[in-house]
Each structure stands twice: as C-alpha cells, then as structure tokens.
Amino acid sequence: MKNLVLIGGGHAHAITLRLFGLDPLSCVCLTLITDVLSAPYSGMLPGHIAGFYTFDECHINLADLARFAQARLIVDEVIGLDLPKKQVLCKNHSPIAFDWLSINIGSKPDNTTILGGSEYVIPVKPVPQFLAYWNQFLDLLQSDQKVFFERPFRLGIIGGGAGGVELALNMQAKLHQLLSARGLSPSHIEIHLFHRQLNLLTGYPTFIGLRFRQLLIRRGINLHLGETVQQITVFSHHNSNLFEKLIRCESGLTVICNLIFLVTNASALPWLRESGLDTDNRGFILVDNTLQSVSHPGIFATGDIAEIVNYSRPKAGVFAVRQGKPLFENLRLIASGKTPRPFYPQKFYLALIGTGKLQALAAWGIYCIGPSFLLWYWKNWIDRQFMNQFAKLLEKDRKICDHRVD
Ligand SMILES: Cc1cc2nc3c(=O)[nH]c(=O)nc-3n(C[C@H](O)[C@H](O)[C@H](O)COP(=O)(O)OP(=O)(O)OC[C@H]3O[C@@H](n4cnc5c(N)ncnc54)[C@H](O)[C@@H]3O)c2cc1C
C-alpha cells in the first residue's frame, strides 16, 4: 500500500481531510502528523480573544477529523525531511515513510531583526502558546487588582498588518470588558502598536490603512507608525508580577510596556531550508500551479508555507482555505497515477476584519466599508459556516474504522 502523509493540520489540510472522509481513497494509507490536536481557525481567533467565541467554536478537532478521513494520526512535531529516503523526521516518533507528501504547517512571526526579541515577546504563533500566555494574563488581571493601580498597564503589539490591527482592537475590547466589570476606567490599560511603515495594513491600498488608522486613534490605541523596533530589554522589576520591558526603536523612540506581542511578517520554519526542497529567499516552499514543489514533484505545499511561483499572494488564511479543494483533487489524481491539474489563486479577496465591538470592516480591492454591526454579522455567519462543516460531520457519515493514535 502507498503512503500519503500530511504534515500539519492547517486550513487546507482540514478541508482535504474532510473531503477524504466524504470520498475515501482506496489502496492508500493516509497519515496526518500534527503537533496539536486542536487547530485554530484564523478567521475567528481575534473574536476568541475578544470573548465572542469559545475555544471549541474556533478550533477544529483534528482527532475527529482524522478519524472521519480514516487517517492514521500522529501527534508529534516534524523537525525535518530525509528526501533521498522519502521519510519525515519527527521529534519523538520514528521516521515516517511517504510516497507522496503534503505540507501545510503555516508560518510564525519574524523576530530575527529584534535584539532580545525572542526572550521578551510573545509571538502570536504558535497559537496554543500565545493563547496560554493571554489566558494567564487575563487570570492575573482578574485576581490581582494591584496590576491596574500601580500605573497604567501597557500592552505592546509589534506589527500593524491586518493581524496586528485586528488583535489590538480585540484585545482592547476584552480588557475594557474586564475593567468595566470591576468598575474601573479604561485608562488603566494602554495599547501601543508599532509598525515599520507609515501606513497600517501594508499591502492593502493606502486608503484602507488610513481608515484603520482613524479607527485605532478613535479607540485610543497609541500608534507608533514608521517605527522599527530594534531592541527589547528588561526595564524594571517594579511590577511584582510582570517585568516592565523597554522597547527601543531605530528612531530613538523608547516605550515601556508590560507585555509585548509579536505579529510581524510571516516567516518560514527553519528546518525547511535544510530539507532540500527549493525555497524562496524567505524560506517558503516554492510550488508550481499544481501545488507541487518545483524541485520535488509528489511533494505538495499549501497555505502560508507555500509560495506559488508567479502567483505570489499575501499570507492569509483565506488563500489556505481556497487551496484545500484543489489540493485534495490533485492528491487523488497523483495517487491514481494521473497528472495533477493547475490551480490559479484569485487576485482579489474579501477581507472582513473584526473591530472588537461586534463590528467589522470589509475590504475588497480598493474598496472599504464599515465598521458596522451588519458586516460583523456577515463575517460571523461566514466563519461559523466554515467551522460547521467540521463540527457537523454527521455520525452516519463517519466511517467506523481501525483508527490509531500513535
Ligand atoms: C491575529 C491574526 C489574525 C488573523 N486573521 C486572519 C483573518 O481574519 N483572515 C485571514 O485570511 N487570515 C488571517 N490571519 C492569517 C492566518 O492566520 C494565516 O494566514 C493562516 O493561519 C495560514 O493557514 P495555514 O493553513 O497555512 O496554517 P495554520 O493555520 O497556521 O496551520 C498550521 C498547522 O500546522 C501545525 N504545525 C506547524 N508546524 C508543525 C510541525 N513542525 N509539525 C507538525 N505540525 C506543525 C500547527 O500547529 C498548525 O496547526 C491572521 C493572523 C493573525 C496572526
């Protein structure tokens, strides 16, 4: 029997697994290797931060999904590939042989340019680690009044792309809820957002960045635009629970923050560069229109970790989602000895960005409307539809199979 191995439970693989469950491949052993059992859905993550969605509502249960797809599930972190031997190397598990491979492992914020960066900042990815810090912080705020009274508690967010802006607005919404529940003024919390460029949401038309700039200023978020964070050091131990850190920018600007989150440009996991697969200069896997590696046909890559030659697109979940079905179709074709078909990613896409207070802004091409409650309800409907396809995998559709969790 031939082996088809999927690495990572990203958005494209979630869709592929669901489709394999509905239309199983015969004579192929399907394996999913994932380092988590609950895969976060990026569209609802900021809403989870604001408290609009529970953990389960915005996470895909990969164990259920693997069972549905009749896939062997291996919970482990992939640390490399042995391409000559056609093996996946894991942190704990013995090497896993493959005939065809598909990689959908996302990306992580780039922290390479910040001195002391990795030590004092909380990257927004991996998401489980980020959520653990966030929840720990919320617990502390709820249990220790002192945190608010010594001086305003300062949160720093590095990166003013769509993710950073959405995170700032949703974190602020949650923190204001907490303060108001205790009868405290919103002035006890300050949010500082640092962005290298002069306009927010780089990559979007200038007008959209300006629209968000107005909104953030209106909401009292401190913007530091055109500021490149260079160094972060511990400033004082004044606060008993959370050290104060000094953010130093290239311009000489310094800001003291208690907690600092990193939402900078997507960067690739380092082991890919050593894997032997062709990558671009940022380390993302170069794939052609069939989603196969340009250097190693039979190895597919999708989502943030893939860079489609001649069709570069932003690193956004919406593209990973769109690649799910063509990936499934091409894996079926290659496993049946047929030629995979080309896929052309769309140029424009609808970005619905939640602004925290049950409102959203919509951006499409050069157009932007909102924020409005109506757009939030639309976004909420789209996101819930997406999650429902996994949550409502009907019992009768589930194949009772010899399912193993290694
Ligand atoms: C705050 C924030 C908000 C965002 N909001 C949006 C939004 O509203 N809309 C949008 O389109 N995009 C949004 N994005 C971008 C979006 O998060 C990414 O583009 C998207 O998650 C990429 O999907 P993916 O399928 O490539 O990978 P991911 O969704 O990141 O999934 C990768 C999976 O692989 C697993 N994995 C990673 N490494 C390994 C390994 N070595 N071994 C095994 N498993 C591994 C991970 O645990 C994870 O489950 C947002 C990003 C941020 C930071």
The ligand as an SDF file (V2000), in Angstrom:
LIG
                    3D

 53 58  0  0  0  0  0  0  0  0999 V2000
   -4.0280   37.6180   14.8570 C   0  0  0  0  0  0  0  0  0  0  0  0
   -4.1670   37.0780   13.4690 C   0  0  0  0  0  0  0  0  0  0  0  0
   -5.3900   37.1810   12.8250 C   0  0  0  0  0  0  0  0  0  0  0  0
   -5.5470   36.7060   11.5510 C   0  0  0  0  0  0  0  0  0  0  0  0
   -6.7710   36.8260   10.9660 N   0  0  0  0  0  0  0  0  0  0  0  0
   -6.9260   36.4000    9.7090 C   0  0  0  0  0  0  0  0  0  0  0  0
   -8.1930   36.5260    9.0690 C   0  0  0  0  0  0  0  0  0  0  0  0
   -9.1620   37.0440    9.6420 O   0  0  0  0  0  0  0  0  0  0  0  0
   -8.3120   36.0710    7.8030 N   0  0  0  0  0  0  0  0  0  0  0  0
   -7.2570   35.5030    7.1390 C   0  0  0  0  0  0  0  0  0  0  0  0
   -7.4210   35.1190    5.9780 O   0  0  0  0  0  0  0  0  0  0  0  0
   -6.0500   35.3520    7.7140 N   0  0  0  0  0  0  0  0  0  0  0  0
   -5.8550   35.7920    8.9730 C   0  0  0  0  0  0  0  0  0  0  0  0
   -4.6270   35.6620    9.5670 N   0  0  0  0  0  0  0  0  0  0  0  0
   -3.5420   34.9420    8.8560 C   0  0  0  0  0  0  0  0  0  0  0  0
   -3.7250   33.4600    9.0990 C   0  0  0  0  0  0  0  0  0  0  0  0
   -3.5630   33.1790   10.4750 O   0  0  0  0  0  0  0  0  0  0  0  0
   -2.7390   32.5690    8.3370 C   0  0  0  0  0  0  0  0  0  0  0  0
   -2.5750   33.0460    7.0460 O   0  0  0  0  0  0  0  0  0  0  0  0
   -3.3110   31.1490    8.2770 C   0  0  0  0  0  0  0  0  0  0  0  0
   -3.4690   30.6350    9.5780 O   0  0  0  0  0  0  0  0  0  0  0  0
   -2.3980   30.2240    7.4970 C   0  0  0  0  0  0  0  0  0  0  0  0
   -3.0270   28.9890    7.4220 O   0  0  0  0  0  0  0  0  0  0  0  0
   -2.2240   27.6800    7.1480 P   0  0  0  0  0  0  0  0  0  0  0  0
   -3.2490   26.6680    6.7840 O   0  0  0  0  0  0  0  0  0  0  0  0
   -1.1350   27.9240    6.1970 O   0  0  0  0  0  0  0  0  0  0  0  0
   -1.5280   27.3070    8.5270 O   0  0  0  0  0  0  0  0  0  0  0  0
   -2.0260   27.3260   10.0280 P   0  0  0  0  0  0  0  0  0  0  0  0
   -3.4460   27.6640   10.1480 O   0  0  0  0  0  0  0  0  0  0  0  0
   -1.0550   28.1580   10.7880 O   0  0  0  0  0  0  0  0  0  0  0  0
   -1.8670   25.8070   10.4670 O   0  0  0  0  0  0  0  0  0  0  0  0
   -0.6290   25.1520   10.5110 C   0  0  0  0  0  0  0  0  0  0  0  0
   -0.7460   23.9560   11.4150 C   0  0  0  0  0  0  0  0  0  0  0  0
    0.4390   23.1750   11.3270 O   0  0  0  0  0  0  0  0  0  0  0  0
    0.8900   22.8210   12.6310 C   0  0  0  0  0  0  0  0  0  0  0  0
    2.3340   22.7150   12.5780 N   0  0  0  0  0  0  0  0  0  0  0  0
    3.2190   23.7250   12.4510 C   0  0  0  0  0  0  0  0  0  0  0  0
    4.4700   23.2530   12.4410 N   0  0  0  0  0  0  0  0  0  0  0  0
    4.3820   21.9200   12.5680 C   0  0  0  0  0  0  0  0  0  0  0  0
    5.3470   20.8810   12.6370 C   0  0  0  0  0  0  0  0  0  0  0  0
    6.6580   21.1330   12.5610 N   0  0  0  0  0  0  0  0  0  0  0  0
    4.9230   19.6120   12.7900 N   0  0  0  0  0  0  0  0  0  0  0  0
    3.6060   19.3330   12.8680 C   0  0  0  0  0  0  0  0  0  0  0  0
    2.6380   20.2790   12.7910 N   0  0  0  0  0  0  0  0  0  0  0  0
    3.0310   21.5570   12.6590 C   0  0  0  0  0  0  0  0  0  0  0  0
    0.4260   23.9650   13.5240 C   0  0  0  0  0  0  0  0  0  0  0  0
    0.2650   23.5740   14.8550 O   0  0  0  0  0  0  0  0  0  0  0  0
   -0.9140   24.3270   12.8780 C   0  0  0  0  0  0  0  0  0  0  0  0
   -1.9650   23.5700   13.4320 O   0  0  0  0  0  0  0  0  0  0  0  0
   -4.4440   36.1130   10.8720 C   0  0  0  0  0  0  0  0  0  0  0  0
   -3.2190   36.0070   11.5040 C   0  0  0  0  0  0  0  0  0  0  0  0
   -3.0710   36.5030   12.7880 C   0  0  0  0  0  0  0  0  0  0  0  0
   -1.7270   36.4060   13.4430 C   0  0  0  0  0  0  0  0  0  0  0  0
  1  2  1  0
  2  3  1  0
  2 52  2  0
  3  4  2  0
  4  5  1  0
  4 50  1  0
  5  6  2  0
  6  7  1  0
  6 13  1  0
  7  8  2  0
  7  9  1  0
  9 10  1  0
 10 11  2  0
 10 12  1  0
 12 13  2  0
 13 14  1  0
 14 15  1  0
 14 50  1  0
 15 16  1  0
 16 17  1  0
 16 18  1  0
 18 19  1  0
 18 20  1  0
 20 21  1  0
 20 22  1  0
 22 23  1  0
 23 24  1  0
 24 25  2  0
 24 26  1  0
 24 27  1  0
 27 28  1  0
 28 29  2  0
 28 30  1  0
 28 31  1  0
 31 32  1  0
 32 33  1  0
 33 34  1  0
 33 48  1  0
 34 35  1  0
 35 36  1  0
 35 46  1  0
 36 37  1  0
 36 45  1  0
 37 38  2  0
 38 39  1  0
 39 40  1  0
 39 45  2  0
 40 41  1  0
 40 42  2  0
 42 43  1  0
 43 44  2  0
 44 45  1  0
 46 47  1  0
 46 48  1  0
 48 49  1  0
 50 51  2  0
 51 52  1  0
 52 53  1  0
M  END
$$$$
